[in-house]
Amino acid sequence: MNYNSIILPAAKQDIKEAAEWYNDKGKGLGKRFIVEVRVKVKFIKQNPNASAIRYDNIRTTVLPIFPFMIHYYIDEVQKNVIIVSVLHTSRNPDIRAERE
């Protein structure tokens, strides 16, 4: 069963800022980043429990090409995965806690 995904505004901003940064580094990189995020979100929707819980009830999964982690939790009642942040792996994951 596929879950629905909800990408919180802060996570959308994370994606936007990263895509803009990658666009500055090379033509088409920002778009490639966004495609990778979409592919991984689709995977999460199909397999929400595939990633281990890392912080409190937050699960994380790494993008395959870019050094970013998607931080999310599962709402089993509503069958949603809620994306709270998309952060570079070198950033402090506590940023995510401020968004819950």
N, C-alpha and C positions, 0 to 999 in steps of 0.2 A: 504494500500500500504506500502510495506517495503521500508525503506530508506537504502542507503548504509552507511557503517561506515568507517570513516577514523580515525585511532588512530595515533596521532602525535608522533614523536620520543620521546619527553620528557615524554609523557604519557606511552609509551612502557617501558621507563626506570623506571618510577614509579612502574609499574607492576612487572618488573623484580626484582627491589630492594626489594619490599615488599614480593614477593614470596621467594626470597633467605632468607630474615629475618625469615619468617615463617618456612622455611625448617630447619633453625637452631634451632627453638623452638620445632619442632616435626616432625617425619617422615610423609610425605604425606600432611602436612599443606600447603606447597607452591603450590602444585598441586590443592588442594581444593580451595585455594584463586583464582588461575587462572580460574578454572571452574566457580566460582561465578562471576568473572568479565565477562567472556564470556556470561553467562546466562543473566546478567544485560544488557550487550551491545545488545544482541538479543532483549530483551524487549524494550530498547530504540529505536532500529531500527524499531520496529513494532508500537511503541507508543511515538514518539519523543516529543510530547507536553504534556505528562503525568506529567512531572516534571515542577515545577514553575521556572520562571526566578529568579535567586538569585543575580547575579552581572552583570550589563550591559546587555548583551544578553546571558549570561552564565546560563545554567540550571544545577542543581545538583541532583543526586540521590544517595541514600545510599545503600551499599551492605547489604544484609539481615543478614549475619553472621559476617562478618569482619567490623571493624569500619573505613571504607573507603568510600569516596564519589567520584563518577565519575562526572567530570566537563565537560560539552559539550555545543556546540551550533549547531543550525540547519541552514543548507544552503538550503532554500526552492527551489531555482532555480535549483540546481543540485540534489536535493533530497538526501542530505548527512547529517549525523550527524558527527560532528567533535569532537573527544574526545581530550581535551587539557591537562587534568591531572587526575590522580587517586591518591588522597591524603588521608592520615590518617585524621580523623575528628578533631584531636587535632592540626593539622598544620594550619598555617596561610593561608587562601584562597587567599591572595594577591599574593602568589607564582604563581598562575594561570595567573594573569594579565601580568606577565613578559613574558608569552609564547604566547600571542596573537599577 
